[in-house]
Amino acid sequence: MADKGRAPEGRREAFDAFVETIAALRAPDGCPWDREQTHESIAHNMIEEAFEAVDAIESGDVAHLREELGDVLLQVVLQSQIAADEGEFTIDDVCRDVDAKMIRRHPHVFGERAAHDSAEVLDIWDAVKLEEKKRSDAAADERAGLLDGVPTGFPALMQAQKISRKAASAGFEWEDVDGVWRKVEEEVAEFKEAANADEAEDEFGDILFALVNVARWHHVDAEGALRRSCAKFRRRWSFIEEAAWAKGCDVSELSMDEMEELWRQVKARE
């Protein structure tokens, strides 16, 4: 079993000082704005700060990432302080729970299981989560759907990948990736035969969902992959625009042949 070790004193002191700062902001003589906040009133901030941290990661801006991670941590600590003020839970409860979860879901590190690659790690993770859910359902004397834990507010690609992973963990899975590709081809054929716009939209969604399964089989993060493609398109389009401006015209005044040639140029440079 691995030795977890302990965090250096300085790190714990910095974290404790930050928790005390947020508690002071929420105190009766603290900040009026902070005192007024509820779980619901600042829920959207959690999403915004998380995406800003992702942008910093994808841009390779380490200094900006440091700042954005601080903003993400702020949301965690502030939500925890709101909960503490309401007698619900504390930041210590949050830390203890997630620490126990990480140990429980890594039996290949803290237990007797073995994992030789990341694919086996994900299989173990899903199996432990499924067992946790069964115990939770039994304790509550009720049944919850396997997919109930996937937030509907997630970006669609992220939601699709988590849904397909959970279904696969319960045995709803193709035998090999060729079967997934055949599903993609089937959905493409159905899209081409769509009789109207509504049907076409449904079938196009099925194509995307099938492709997300391809991504899962190849251990590709579908959401991250599309974000990178969007960023790549932005870079290349910016090059085309700047080339047009250098000619003294707008990009819309370029011919398709001119745009394609500029696209080839920037692609070759990359």
N, C-alpha and C positions, 0 to 999 in steps of 0.2 A: 504493500500500500504506500502511495506517495505521501511525503510529508508536506503539508500545506504551507508550513512556515508562517511568519508573521510580518505584517507591514512595518516599515521603519517608523519610529516614533514621530518623526516630522510629518509624515503623511497623515497619521491619525490626528495629530494636533491641528493640522490645517483643515481637515474635514470637520473636526469638532468645533473649531472656531467659526467655520462657515455656517454650521447648523445653529450655533448660538446667535449669529448675525440675523439669520432668517427668523428665529424665535423672537429676537428683539424688535424686528420690523412688525411682527404680528401681535406684540404685546399691547396692552391698553394705552400706553403712552408712546406707541410706535408710529408707523406710517399709516395714515388714514386709508390710502389705497390698498395696501397690503392687508389691512384688517378686514376690509370689505370682501376680499376674494373668497370664492367657494371652489369646490372641485370643478363644478360645471363652468364657472365664469372664465377660468383660465385653461380649460381643457384643450382649446385650439392651439394654445401656445406650445404645448408638448409636440404637436405635429409639426408646426412651423420650425421650431428649434431643431428637431431631428432632421428635417430636410435640409436646413442650412448647414448642419454638420456634415451631411452627406455631400453637399456641394463642395465644401472645403476639402473633403477627402478626395473627391474626384478631380478637383483642380490642383491637387498636390500642394496646397498652401498650408504648411504645418502650423505656422503662427496663427492663421485664421482658425484652423481646426482646434487649437488649444482654447481659443476664445469661445468657439461654438460649443465645444464639449462642456465648458463652464456653464453656458446657457442651458444646455440639456440637464446638467446636474442641478441647476437652480430650479428647474421645473419639478424634478424628483423631490428635492428637499422641501420646496414650498408646498407641494401637494401633501407631503408627509406631515408638515407642520400644521396644515389645515386639519388633517385627520387627527393629529395629537390634540389640537384645541377642542375638537369635537368628541374626544374620548374614543376614537375609532382604532387607531394604531399609531406607532411612532416610527421614526426613521430607523431606529434599532431593530424594530420588528421586520421592516423591509429588508434590511441587511441580513438578518438571521435567516429569513425565509429564502432569499435568493442564494445565500451561501449553502444552505441545506439542499436546495434544489440542484445546484451545480455538482455537489458531491454525489447526490442520489443518481443524477443522470450521467455520471462519468464513472460507472463501476469498473471500466477498463483502466482507470487511473487510481481510484480510491477503493476498489474492491477486487474481486477475483476474475472478472470478465477480461477478455482479450479482444483488442481491435488492432488490425494491421494496417488499415488505411482509413481515409476520411469517409469512404462509403460505408464501411462497417460501423464507424462511429455514429453516423446518421441513423443507421438501422437500430443500433442500441438506444439512441436518444428517443426514437419514435416508439420503440417497444416499451421503454420505461414510462414515457408519457401516457401510452395507452393503458398500462397497468395502473398508473396513478389515477386515471380517469375512472377506471372500473371501481377502484376502492372508494373514490370520492362519490360516485353514484350510489354505491352500496351504503355508504355512511349516511347519505342524504335520503336513502330509501326512495330514490327516484331515478329515472333514466334521463340522461341528456344526450342529444345527438352528437355524433362524432365530430361534426363540423361546426357545432355551436360555438366553439372557442375561437373560430376564425372571424375576426371583426369584419363586418360588411363595409366599414369605412376605409379598409385598406385600398391602396391603388389596385386596379383590376388584375394586373399581371401578378403582383405579389399575392393577392387573394387566391388566384387560380393555382399558383404553385403550392401554396400551403394546403389548399383543398385537395389537390391531387396527391400530395405527399401523405396526408392523413388517410385518404382512401386506400392508397397503396399499402400503408402500414397495417391496414385491416385485411389485406389480401386481395383487394380489387386492383389487379395489376396485370400488365402484359407479360408474356414469357420472355420477350426480348425486345430490343429497340426497333427491330424491323416491324414488329406488330404496331408500334406507335406510329411509324412512318406510313404504314398502310392506312391507319386511322386518319392521318393528315390528308392523304390522297383521297380517301372517301369523303371527307368533309369538303375538300376543294371541289370535287365533282358535284356534290349536292349544292354548293354555293353557285356553281355555273348554271345549274338547272332551276334556280330560284325563280318563282313565278311573279314576285312583286318585291317592293322595297323592304317591307317588314320581314319577309321570309329571307331575303338576302342578308339583312342585318343579323338575324338569328344564326344563319349558316356561317357568316363571317366570324361571329363570336365563337362558334364551334371550331373553326379553323385555328383561331388564336389559342383556344383552350388546348387543342391537340398539340400545337407547337410548344406550349408551355410544358407539356409532358415530355416532349423531345428534349427540352432544356433540362428538365429534372433528371432524365436518364443520363444526360451527359454532364451532370453536376454543374450546370450553368445557371446563374441567377438571372431569370428572365427579366425581372424589373431592372436590375443593374445593366444588363446587356442592352436593353432598349434605351436606357438613359445615356449610355455611352454612344449609341448610334445617333441619338438626338444631338449630343454634344459635337460629334464628328460632323454631322450635317451643318450645324451652326457654324463651325470653323470654316468649312468649305464654302458655304454660302457667303460668309463674310469676305472671303478672298475674292469671290466673283463680284460682290458689290464694290469692293475697293478698286478692283480693276476697271469697273464701269466708271466710277467716279474719277479715276485717273485719266479716262478718256473724255471727261467732261459730260458724261451722260448718266442717266438713271439705268439701273439694272434691267428694268422692263423694256428699255430700248435696245438691248442686245438681242441678237437672233439666237435661236435655239442652238445652232451650230457653234456660235461664239461662246455661249454658256457651257456647252459640253466640252469645248476645247479648254476653257479655264478650269472646269471641273477635273479634267484629266491632268492638267498641270499641278493643281494643288494636291491631288491624290498621289501623283508621282513624288512630290516633295515630301509628303508624309511617310 
